[in-house]
Amino acid sequence: MLEPTGPREQIDIPAPRLQCTLDCIRKGERIEILSVDDQHARVQALRFGMAEGACVECVTRIPAGPLVLKSGRQEIAVGRALAKRISVRRLS
C-alpha cells in the first residue's frame, strides 16, 4: 500500500467572476443586466427588453456569432459588438 510522502498540495481554482460583460457568459447561465456603456447601445438593448435590472438566460452561443438570450418567453439574438458594451452580473 502506498502512503503519501509529503504534505498535500492545495490547488487554488479561481472562482468565476460575478461581474463581466455579456459576451463572457456561457450557455445556461442566468444574468442580471447592470449597465449599458453608451446611449446608442442602451437604446438597442431597450428594444430587446434588456433594461438595467432585467434578468435573462443564455440559451446558446453561436461560435463567432451572436448570443441567444431568453427573457421571459422571448428569445433574442444579441451580436457580439453590442454584448461587449453591456455589463452583467452572473446569478447562476
Secondary structure, 3 states (H helix, E strand, C coil): CCCCCCCCCCCCCCCCCCEEEHHHCCCCCEEEEEEECCHHHHHHHHHCCCCCCCEEEEEEECCCCCEEEEECCEEEEECHHHHCCEEEEECC
